[in-house]
Structures are given as structure tokens and as C-alpha cells.
């Protein structure tokens, strides 16, 4: 997929290059298929998306728990300020 991305980015900057298609694992690909391949994220990007997706519920849970503690601290601070 990396060569398809490189060629697509190069073709955007240099109008003289016209892509007609490509070959992947011995199969001929038309221009639309090469364009789709060039838009697929790389493996590190996909792994990053996976980690963020797995981490999202945990982060939300931590934020909810921290919100309760922040609320308690706000109440205690307002009580302290009102007594002074």
C-alpha cells in the first residue's frame, strides 16, 4: 500500500504523471482500486487507532471517577471558604 500512497501523492504534485492502474500480488488493479489502496492508513496508524479505541472506555471511566473527587473537593473548598 505504501507504493500506492507514494505514487498518488507524487501524482497530485506533478500533473505529468497519469496513473492508469497497478499490480498487486499478480492481480491487475484499475485506477479506482489503486486510489482506494492509497487511502488506506498505514499499519502504525491503524494500530494507533486500535489503541485509542480500546483506551476510550477506560479514559471515560477515569474521568468519571475524577469528576466525583473534583466535585467533593469543590464542596470542601467552598465550606472552608465560607467558614473563614
ZAMARGU-4260 file (C-alpha; in steps of 0.2 Angstrom, whole numbers, plus 5000, padded with zeros to 4 digits):
<rodrens>
0) 5000/5000/5000 | 5015/5012/5003 | 5019/5012/4984 | 5001/5017/4980 | 5002/5031/4993
5) 5018/5037/4987 | 5013/5037/4968 | 4996/5045/4972 | 5005/5059/4982 | 5018/5062/4968
10) 5004/5062/4955 | 4995/5076/4965 | 5010/5087/4964 | 5016/5083/4947 | 5002/5083/4934
15) 5013/5075/4921 | 5011/5058/4930 | 4995/5049/4925 | 4991/5033/4934 | 4982/5020/4924
20) 4982/5006/4937 | 4993/4994/4946 | 4998/4976/4950 | 4996/4968/4967 | 5001/4950/4971
25) 5000/4946/4952 | 4982/4954/4950 | 4979/4969/4939 | 4971/4984/4948 | 4962/4998/4939
30) 4964/5016/4944 | 4949/5016/4956 | 4957/5001/4966 | 4974/5009/4967 | 4966/5025/4973
35) 4957/5016/4987 | 4973/5007/4992 | 4982/5024/4993 | 4969/5030/5005 | 4971/5015/5017
40) 4980/5021/5033 | 4997/5013/5036 | 4999/4999/5049 | 5006/5010/5063 | 4991/5022/5060
45) 4979/5008/5061 | 4987/5001/5077 | 4986/5019/5085 | 4968/5019/5081 | 4965/5002/5089
50) 4974/5008/5104 | 4964/5024/5106 | 4948/5014/5103 | 4952/5001/5117 | 4958/5015/5128
55) 4942/5026/5126 | 4931/5017/5139 | 4945/5016/5152 | 4948/5035/5149 | 4930/5039/5151
60) 4929/5029/5167 | 4944/5038/5175 | 4936/5055/5170 | 4920/5050/5178 | 4929/5045/5194
65) 4940/5060/5194 | 4924/5071/5192 | 4917/5064/5208 | 4933/5068/5218 | 4934/5085/5210
70) 4916/5089/5215 | 4919/5083/5233 | 4935/5094/5233 | 4925/5109/5227 | 4912/5107/5241
75) 4925/5105/5254 | 4934/5121/5247 | 4918/5131/5247 | 4914/5125/5265 | 4932/5130/5270
80) 4930/5147/5262 | 4913/5150/5270 | 4919/5147/5287 | 4934/5159/5285
</rodrens>
